[in-house]
Amino acid sequence: METLLHSEILKKYKEETNEYIKKKNVEKLFDIILKNVLINKPDNIYLYIYNNIYSFLLNKIFIMGPPVLKITSMLSSHISEFFNYYHISLPILIQQYKLNKGESSNNKIIGTKKE
């Protein structure tokens, strides 16, 4: 027989679990796994899922090209979007580095006043 205490504990547990599932995007993970299983129809589903998760942790795509070619950045951006990876544009990274370096050197100049 379920008491009021058990009911409150279950309610709190359910809320925490749902919050965790949303925060960690668990539904998307299961969706991807299920789609892969249904598409490939492996004989040993458990081994297939294990290998998929393991290879997912290892597989990363890295594309480089001259910064002048906008197609490389655009292609990389679309690939990273599709696989839900991060896309870091090298020209933007260099520009940000220069800005930060300039700010830090300005701070040093401002901080060292001669009296």
Residue pairs with C-beta under 8 A, 6 or more apart in sequence:
20 26
21 27
28 84
33 49
33 52
33 53
36 48
36 52
37 45
37 48
37 49
40 48
42 48
60 85
61 76
61 79
61 80
61 83
61 85
63 72
63 75
63 76
63 79
64 72
64 90
65 71
65 72
65 73
66 72
67 73
67 90
67 91
73 89
73 91
76 87
76 89
77 87
77 89
79 85
80 86
80 87
81 87
